[in-house]
Amino acid sequence: MIKKFQSNAEAIAAADQYLYGNHARMPIVMDKGDGCWVWDLDGHKYLDFVGGIAVNGLGHNHPAVVKALVDHASMLHCSNYYYNPSAIQVCKMIVENSCFEKVLFANSGAEANEGQIKLARKYAVDHGHPERYVVISMLKSFHGRTLATATATGQEIVHNPKWYSPLPEGFRYAEFNNLESVKEQLDDKVCAILTEPVQGEGGVRPATQEFLQGLRDICDERGILLMFDEVQVGSGRTGKLFAHQNYGVEPDTCSMAKALGSGVPIGAVCARGDAAKTLIPGTHGSTFAGGPLACGLAEATLDTMLNEGLLEHTVKTGEYFRAQLTEKLAKKYPNTVKEVRGMGMINGVELANNDIGPQIVNKCFERDVLINCTAGCVLRFIPPLVATQDEVDIVVKAIDDSMAELGCN
């Protein structure tokens, strides 16, 4: 019988010996959770506003998720040679609540974005343009860690050619929210434009209405695909099923992942029009994608989000959160806080320099509050969508106290 770890120290000592060290981790061993709260192996309780990096949309131990786990215990996997009811239901729910016509499953956000890239290249060939293979993505974007999606990511640290050369061909970069920058990258080799409606890892940067509509117009004029990456900002995160629904701009394809499965890995490529007819048998696939367990959890997740008022709650709580961040932090520490921004329950506080962010994260950890810092200087908040205003108040106070202790002004 396997002997369970009894404490943080015991587990971390074993991790140092056996676990590959490619992640920098806080000194906490997660043991269990409920709602927005988690407990470590020492029984210490924390308020979790990282939410598995936007994965735990329904929070920890949600009854609908627990029931779905039990209901699908008798068949965790079946081959894609056969249908399974949960996969069909998830596709139906997504299509009926969006502009899309078809859904293709993957196992992660990176795989979903790989699927979009492959789809775009085949789409160009199918429509008589085999010379089109270039995808334009945005600087400060993040699309995954595979070789192709890392190259699509507009961050040198992610697709560092010193480590991973030669990188895949066919990617160019433009400035987010700058249509002229996009136009400068256009030529007859471009098959698609890929962007996040709200950049997550890039610092919680919402697109402008003008930018997304301009991209739609460019793609329509040139007969190329507009592809959105909604791995982090889809699945209810902004108060809509998809973030782009806040703008009224419809892409040809869109990726989903993270919160879609409430903690079990699942991704999806959603497509409409001719893009929904591009990938035929033999052109793309996956052993595990669209399995009964992952889709069963996605079915429960979407049902809760769409039918139990969670999207409306997300909008209301997000507005309250940004108001508190502005009133209690931005106005109190004008030389430290540059900007508060976000949409729904993906929110960020941009700081004046890159040094103070990690210090605030650590000080909040000492106060039993889990947050993170991205893009060097942006405190990012992507908690469970079930977070309450009282829990928001706890987080804001922890940051306020941390800034005061650090001598911010």
C-alpha positions in Angstrom: 0.0 0.0 0.0 1.3 3.5 -0.9 2.1 5.6 2.2 0.5 9.0 1.9 2.5 12.1 2.6 1.7 13.6 6.0 3.0 17.1 5.7 4.2 19.8 3.3 7.8 19.3 4.3 7.7 15.5 3.7 6.0 15.9 0.2 8.3 18.7 -0.9 11.4 16.8 0.1 10.2 13.9 -2.1 9.3 16.3 -4.9 12.8 17.7 -4.8 14.1 14.2 -5.3 11.7 12.9 -8.0 9.7 15.7 -9.6 11.1 17.4 -12.7 12.0 20.9 -11.8 10.5 22.9 -14.8 8.1 24.8 -12.6 8.8 27.3 -9.9 6.4 26.5 -7.1 5.2 28.1 -3.9 6.0 26.0 -0.7 2.5 24.6 -0.4 1.2 21.1 -1.2 -2.4 21.3 -2.2 -4.5 18.7 -0.5 -8.2 19.6 -0.9 -10.5 22.5 -1.7 -14.0 23.8 -1.4 -15.3 26.7 -3.4 -12.5 29.4 -3.6 -10.7 27.9 -0.6 -7.9 25.3 -0.5 -6.1 23.4 2.3 -2.5 22.2 2.3 -1.1 19.0 3.8 -0.5 20.8 7.1 -4.2 21.8 7.3 -3.5 25.4 6.5 -6.3 27.3 4.7 -5.9 29.7 1.7 -8.1 31.8 -0.4 -7.4 30.8 -4.0 -7.6 33.6 -6.6 -5.4 31.8 -9.1 -8.0 29.1 -9.7 -5.7 26.6 -11.3 -4.8 29.4 -13.8 -8.4 30.0 -14.8 -9.2 26.3 -14.8 -11.4 25.9 -11.7 -14.3 28.0 -13.0 -16.8 26.4 -10.7 -14.4 26.3 -7.8 -13.3 23.3 -5.9 -15.6 20.4 -5.0 -18.6 21.8 -6.8 -21.6 19.4 -6.5 -22.2 19.3 -10.2 -18.6 18.3 -10.9 -18.6 15.7 -8.1 -21.8 14.1 -9.5 -20.4 14.1 -13.0 -17.3 12.3 -11.8 -19.4 9.6 -10.1 -21.8 9.3 -13.1 -18.9 8.6 -15.5 -16.9 6.3 -13.3 -18.2 3.2 -15.2 -16.7 4.4 -18.5 -13.7 6.8 -18.3 -12.7 6.4 -21.9 -13.8 5.0 -25.2 -12.3 5.3 -28.6 -13.3 8.0 -31.1 -14.3 5.1 -33.4 -17.5 5.3 -31.4 -19.9 8.1 -30.2 -20.4 9.0 -26.5 -23.4 11.0 -25.3 -21.5 13.6 -23.3 -19.3 14.6 -26.2 -22.4 15.1 -28.3 -24.2 17.1 -25.6 -21.2 19.4 -25.1 -21.0 20.2 -28.8 -24.8 20.8 -28.9 -24.5 23.2 -25.9 -21.6 25.2 -27.4 -23.2 25.5 -30.9 -26.6 26.5 -29.5 -25.0 29.3 -27.4 -22.6 30.7 -30.0 -22.0 31.5 -33.7 -20.3 28.1 -34.3 -21.6 25.1 -36.2 -19.1 22.3 -35.3 -16.8 21.4 -32.4 -13.6 19.4 -32.6 -12.2 18.1 -29.3 -8.6 18.3 -28.0 -6.8 17.6 -24.7 -5.5 21.0 -23.9 -5.4 24.6 -25.0 -2.1 24.2 -26.8 -3.6 21.2 -28.8 -6.7 23.2 -29.6 -4.5 26.0 -31.0 -2.4 23.5 -32.9 -5.7 22.3 -34.4 -6.6 25.9 -35.4 -3.2 26.3 -37.1 -3.5 23.0 -39.0 -7.1 23.9 -40.0 -6.0 27.3 -41.3 -3.3 25.8 -43.5 -5.6 23.1 -44.9 -8.3 25.7 -45.5 -6.0 27.7 -47.7 -5.1 24.6 -49.7 -8.7 23.6 -50.1 -9.6 27.0 -51.4 -6.9 27.1 -54.0 -4.1 28.9 -52.1 -1.3 26.4 -51.3 1.1 29.3 -51.0 -0.7 30.6 -47.9 0.7 29.1 -44.7 1.7 32.1 -42.5 -0.3 32.9 -39.3 -0.1 36.4 -37.9 -0.3 36.5 -34.1 0.2 39.3 -31.6 3.1 40.4 -29.5 2.7 39.6 -25.8 0.3 36.8 -26.8 0.4 33.3 -25.4 -0.9 30.2 -27.3 0.9 27.2 -25.8 4.1 25.3 -25.2 4.3 22.9 -28.2 6.8 24.0 -30.9 4.2 25.4 -33.1 2.1 27.2 -30.5 5.2 28.4 -28.7 6.3 29.9 -32.0 2.9 31.5 -32.5 3.3 33.0 -29.0 4.6 36.6 -29.4 7.0 36.3 -26.5 10.7 35.8 -27.0 11.1 34.0 -23.6 8.6 31.3 -24.7 9.9 30.6 -28.3 13.5 31.4 -27.5 15.4 30.2 -30.6 18.5 29.8 -28.5 16.9 26.8 -26.9 14.5 25.4 -29.5 15.9 26.3 -32.9 15.0 25.7 -35.6 11.5 26.9 -34.9 8.6 26.0 -37.2 8.2 28.4 -40.2 5.1 30.4 -40.9 4.6 32.8 -38.0 4.7 36.6 -37.9 3.9 39.1 -35.1 2.0 42.3 -35.0 1.1 44.7 -32.1 -2.0 43.9 -30.2 -4.7 46.6 -30.7 -2.8 48.1 -33.6 -4.4 47.5 -37.0 -1.7 49.2 -38.9 0.8 46.9 -37.4 -1.2 43.9 -38.6 -1.6 45.3 -42.1 2.2 45.7 -42.3 2.5 41.9 -41.9 0.0 41.0 -44.6 1.0 39.5 -48.0 -0.1 36.7 -50.2 1.4 34.0 -47.9 -0.9 34.8 -44.9 -3.6 32.2 -44.3 -5.0 33.4 -40.9 -4.8 35.9 -38.1 -4.7 34.6 -34.5 -5.4 36.7 -31.4 -6.8 36.5 -27.9 -9.8 38.8 -27.4 -8.3 39.5 -24.0 -4.6 38.8 -23.5 -4.1 36.8 -20.3 -0.5 35.9 -19.9 0.3 39.1 -21.7 -1.0 41.2 -18.8 -4.8 41.1 -18.9 -5.2 43.4 -21.9 -8.7 43.5 -23.5 -8.9 44.1 -27.2 -10.6 47.3 -28.4 -13.8 47.0 -30.4 -12.0 48.7 -33.3 -9.2 46.2 -33.3 -11.3 43.0 -33.4 -13.8 44.4 -35.9 -10.8 45.6 -38.0 -9.3 42.1 -38.0 -12.7 40.7 -39.1 -12.9 43.1 -42.0 -9.3 42.3 -43.1 -10.0 38.6 -43.1 -13.2 39.0 -45.0 -11.5 41.2 -47.6 -8.6 38.7 -48.1 -10.5 35.4 -47.8 -8.4 34.3 -44.8 -9.4 33.0 -41.4 -9.9 34.9 -38.2 -9.0 32.7 -35.3 -9.5 33.5 -31.6 -7.7 31.9 -28.7 -10.1 31.7 -25.8 -8.3 29.1 -23.8 -8.1 31.4 -20.8 -10.9 33.9 -21.4 -13.6 31.5 -22.7 -15.9 29.2 -20.8 -17.6 32.0 -18.9 -14.6 33.9 -17.7 -15.8 37.3 -19.0 -19.5 36.8 -18.2 -20.2 35.4 -21.7 -19.6 31.8 -22.9 -17.0 33.4 -25.2 -15.2 36.6 -24.6 -15.7 37.7 -28.3 -19.5 37.8 -27.6 -18.8 41.0 -25.6 -17.7 42.6 -28.9 -20.2 41.1 -31.4 -17.3 40.1 -33.6 -17.5 36.5 -34.9 -14.3 34.5 -35.7 -14.1 31.6 -38.1 -12.6 29.4 -35.5 -12.0 29.6 -31.7 -10.2 27.5 -29.2 -11.4 26.6 -25.7 -9.8 24.7 -22.8 -9.0 25.5 -19.1 -12.4 26.0 -17.3 -14.3 23.9 -19.8 -13.6 20.7 -17.9 -13.4 22.1 -14.3 -10.0 20.5 -13.8 -10.0 17.5 -16.1 -7.9 18.3 -19.3 -10.1 19.1 -22.3 -9.8 21.5 -25.2 -11.9 22.3 -28.2 -11.8 24.0 -31.6 -15.1 25.6 -32.5 -15.7 26.5 -36.2 -18.3 27.9 -38.5 -18.8 28.3 -42.3 -16.3 26.5 -44.6 -13.9 26.3 -41.6 -16.4 23.8 -40.1 -16.0 21.5 -43.1 -12.2 21.6 -43.4 -10.9 18.8 -41.2 -12.2 15.5 -42.5 -11.4 11.9 -41.4 -7.7 11.3 -41.5 -6.6 15.0 -41.3 -6.6 15.4 -37.6 -7.4 13.4 -34.4 -6.4 12.4 -30.9 -6.7 9.3 -28.8 -8.0 10.9 -25.6 -9.8 14.0 -27.0 -13.6 14.0 -26.5 -13.6 11.1 -24.0 -16.6 10.4 -21.8 -15.0 11.6 -18.5 -13.7 15.0 -19.8 -16.8 15.7 -21.8 -19.0 14.6 -18.8 -17.4 17.3 -16.7 -17.6 19.8 -19.5 -21.3 19.0 -19.8 -21.8 19.6 -16.1 -19.7 22.8 -16.2 -21.5 24.4 -19.1 -24.9 23.4 -17.8 -24.1 25.2 -14.5 -22.6 28.3 -16.2 -25.4 28.7 -18.7 -28.4 27.7 -16.7 -27.8 28.6 -13.0 -27.0 32.4 -13.2 -23.2 32.0 -13.0 -22.5 34.3 -16.0 -24.6 37.1 -14.6 -22.8 36.6 -11.2 -19.4 36.8 -13.0 -20.3 40.1 -14.6 -21.5 41.6 -11.3 -18.6 40.3 -9.2 -16.1 41.4 -11.8 -17.4 44.9 -11.8 -17.3 45.0 -8.0 -13.7 43.7 -8.0 -12.4 46.3 -10.5 -14.2 49.0 -8.5 -12.5 47.9 -5.3 -9.1 47.6 -6.9 -9.5 51.1 -8.2 -10.8 52.7 -5.0 -8.7 50.8 -2.5 -5.4 50.4 -4.4 -5.1 52.6 -7.5 -6.2 55.8 -5.7 -4.3 55.0 -2.5 -1.0 54.0 -4.3 -0.8 56.2 -7.4 2.9 55.8 -7.8 2.7 52.0 -7.6 -0.5 51.2 -9.5 -0.5 52.2 -13.1 -3.8 50.8 -14.2 -6.7 48.5 -13.3 -8.2 46.6 -16.2 -10.1 43.4 -17.0 -13.4 41.9 -18.0 -15.7 39.7 -16.0 -13.5 37.7 -13.7 -10.2 38.1 -15.4 -8.7 41.2 -13.9 -5.3 42.8 -13.6 -3.4 45.5 -11.7 -0.5 46.8 -13.7 2.3 48.0 -11.4 4.9 50.7 -12.0 7.9 48.3 -12.0 8.7 44.6 -12.4 10.2 44.2 -8.9 7.2 44.9 -6.7 4.8 42.3 -8.2 6.5 39.1 -7.0 7.0 40.7 -3.6 3.3 41.5 -3.3 2.5 37.9 -4.3 4.7 36.6 -1.6 3.3 39.0 1.0 -0.3 37.9 0.1 0.8 34.3 0.5 1.9 35.1 4.0 -1.6 36.4 4.5 -3.1 33.1 3.2 -4.2 34.6 -0.1 -3.1 33.1 -3.4 -2.6 35.4 -6.4 0.0 35.6 -9.2 2.0 38.1 -11.3 2.3 37.9 -15.0 3.9 39.9 -17.8 6.5 41.0 -15.3 4.4 43.6 -13.5 0.7 42.7 -13.6 -1.1 41.2 -10.7 -3.5 38.8 -12.3 -6.7 37.5 -10.7 -8.5 34.5 -12.4 -10.4 32.9 -9.5 -13.3 30.6 -9.6 -16.3 32.3 -11.1 -18.3 31.5 -7.9 -16.2 33.9 -5.9 -18.2 36.3 -3.7 -17.8 40.0 -3.0 -16.8 39.1 0.6 -13.9 37.0 -0.8 -13.0 39.8 -3.2 -12.8 42.1 -0.1 -10.4 39.7 1.6 -8.1 39.7 -1.5 -8.1 43.5 -1.9 -7.3 44.0 1.8 -4.4 41.5 1.6 -2.9 43.4 -1.3 -3.5 46.7 0.5 -1.8 45.5 3.6 1.0 44.0 1.6 1.6 47.2 -0.3 1.6 49.2 2.9 4.1 46.8 4.5 6.4 47.2 1.4 6.3 51.0 1.6 4.3 51.5 -1.6 2.9 55.0 -2.3 
